[in-house]
Amino acid sequence: MSTSYLPPIGSARARLQAEEPRRPVASALQLPEEHVERIDQSHERCQALGLSRIERPDFSPLGRTDLSVVRERNQRLYAHASPVMEMLHDQIVESKSMVVLTDATGVILHSIGVDDFLSRASKVALAPGANWSEQYKGTNAVGTALIEERPVLVHADEHYLHANHFLTCSAAPILDPRGNILGVLDVSGDHRGYHQHTMGLVKMSARMIENHWLTDDYRNVMRLHFHSRVEFIGTLMEGIVAVSQDGKLVGANRGALEQLGLSGAALRMHSLSTLFGTTVAALVDRFRSPLATPLPLETNNGRQFHVYARFNWPVWQSFDTMLREQTGDLATGGAATAAGEAGSASASAPTASTPSPFAPSPFPPSGSAGPVSGAGSVAASGASPAGGAARDGLARLATGDAAVGSLLDKIRRVLNRDIPILVLGETGTGKELLARAIHQDSDRAKQPFVAVNCASIPDTLIEAELFGYEEGAFTGARRKGAVGKIVQANGGTLFLDEIGDMPIALQAHLLRVLQERQVTPLGSAKSVAVDVMLVCATHRNLREMIEQKTFREDLYYRLNGLAVRLPPLRERSDLLPLVERILERECGRTAPTLSAEVMRLFQAYAWPGNVRQLFNVLRTACVMAAGERVITRDHLSDDFIEDARRALDERQARAAVTPEGRAELTMPAAAALSSAAVAATAVADLPVSTLGSASLPPGVARGMPVEATPRSLEDIELMSIRTAVEAAGGNISVAAKQLGISRNTIYRKLRWNKPA
Ligand SMILES: Nc1ncnc2c1ncn2[C@@H]1O[C@H](COP(=O)(O)OP(=O)(O)OP(=O)(O)O)[C@@H](O)[C@H]1O
């Protein structure tokens, strides 16, 4: 590589002083001097390496085999990062950027982005298999973050290679609990779309991955969640420290090291007693209670924190033994359990006939990465984890529509990861059904699913309904007070439907509860720790509401770990399978089918009420059909037929005159008709057993296979006619009557000569 054009090392900084501003980028973006220095140092490193700024970027990514070896090696990183990347991408999707994950050497393992930008990025080798360490790509966010071991923004011409000047990149290294670099998370986009919040999102996402990694590493040991401000416990800002059974501090997240002012190595020299002046047994004792509140603790160097301890059932069991050893109950308790008899009545050594607070928790099994609250364990009924339950809730919603299929995939990836899900969609699209399926497939399936419809409760009552209230908390309150919905959902799933209708005054209260994971009932001084999976839904446009200041932005980001949009029925391509599923559910095995005419009407109709409306139309039709095998127009209400007929006529008129109209006929609803389905519905109009092939007209053969994949409504129509004619044994009049069209139309459509 040629270096002849390069200025001597050190000149970058000299130029900084000579030409003002040296870095217009930094001053335009109001970046600190420290940033400018970091970029300059990186440029100096690149010059020392002899990199040329004008050379084409290195286009020699790893081959497929090498890349799969690297991916295999980083499988765990990928598993933890991928749901977070999806979530991050959802946040930045409108900015035409991409999310990139690299390993600890800078090799891109995975990227997500809009096709448009991905193809631009691939032109500068910003694609899987390429190495973006400084050594190969000069100054860039990934490579420079790896060297600096901290988050780095590299914008436009701060990139060393000219070819990369169109980019703006924000990257943060991902560290394991011992401080080793696992990889880098990066968001890259067109520099004109730079947004100052991107770096914040990347840093938060990297922390999220680190916290999952730590929780996964130390799922069977106690974890202390702490912060100097109590409201930050349970947020990404909290410190997490892992404690072994003998009280040694074995790992920590970045937040913990920052707050404690310790390096990872220094932390590992400490124990619970030397750093926090407490013991494992004391923490177990305190945090076994569902009402336990964070404990104020002071470190050996005088820093004060609020600490919350979490542990799951293997820890409980071993501590059970430990505590019983300490209280001398082990012999009696152990003997009684072994003999299956009632044993010691000691509070810490429960009898065999009373549920033990040390019974295995029904919360995520040890294989789960999700945090498990000690408090939640105590509330356990002793039921086994949901592992044995049928986890087909989400699968049952997959009826063939690609958009629905893809959102179900996204949800599966974040399930049990403590990531809140926001379901968007028009009314009646099945948001609540989806929330229930998420719960059913989660590790919390055996715990409560509590739904609150924020739109249907008067504003004045939502607060009491959600948070509960103490006896006499307000006029009209029930004498004994009431447990709020959030506490009712403890251990399970809280579904906040129509969250966009939550009064703004209450949004701050809800945010506080979600951050602190504690609820204080109205009129009470005591708070209750809660551990809920949160699913929210709305048909409103929350972003617009944020702009209009009717929805809090901070609450929006707290609820929106993963946002998914359920498509309206008119955009779905699985109308027929949906119809079949609903009919099956309503009528069981004797479910009727739809006549070809009804199916055409269904397809033309726009379904403003979505699946709910479809469901209601079918339920009425089932009752009207009362045991008949086919639902015909006689089983539909007149106003529905009128609207659907009009829609069908309009479609056909458009199809007749414009290519757009023809194209419209190939849109999702039309595509929903598989050939088999059409045959089934049309043939169902007349019993198959009555068919004979002898008298069939030309072009219609007995059991004739209709085209495998119809391309337009016209194709479908033709197939329906052929099948109906076949079903009528070649009798055009019967077929015409059955289809609700004239004999002439049938002849014309089948291109026969009209008989004399
Ligand atoms: N995929 C589906 N399969 C079968 N039935 C469905 C499906 N989706 C929705 N439904 C039915 O449609 C009706 C409406 O569903 P749901 O209440 O979940 O919609 P929603 O979007 O929450 O409505 P809203 O916006 O009014 O709260 C329910 O009867 C539900 O059973």
The ligand as an ORCA input file, in Angstrom:
! r2SCAN-3c Opt
* xyz 0 1
  N     -55.572    -15.609     14.689
  C     -56.808    -15.725     15.167
  N     -57.447    -16.889     15.085
  C     -58.706    -17.024     15.549
  N     -59.400    -16.020     16.146
  C     -58.807    -14.843     16.266
  C     -57.475    -14.627     15.780
  N     -57.153    -13.347     16.030
  C     -58.215    -12.792     16.657
  N     -59.196    -13.684     16.792
  C     -60.501    -13.460     17.420
  O     -60.871    -12.134     17.119
  C     -61.440    -11.520     18.263
  C     -60.654    -10.271     18.583
  O     -59.378    -10.609     19.082
  P     -58.656     -9.734     20.194
  O     -59.629     -9.357     21.242
  O     -57.459    -10.460     20.587
  O     -58.290     -8.433     19.312
  P     -57.687     -7.069     19.816
  O     -56.796     -6.598     18.746
  O     -57.136     -7.226     21.194
  O     -58.961     -6.163     19.854
  P     -59.089     -4.692     20.519
  O     -58.197     -3.826     19.724
  O     -60.511     -4.346     20.293
  O     -58.727     -4.865     21.957
  C     -61.437    -12.564     19.363
  O     -62.681    -13.205     19.356
  C     -60.388    -13.530     18.935
  O     -60.640    -14.812     19.441
*
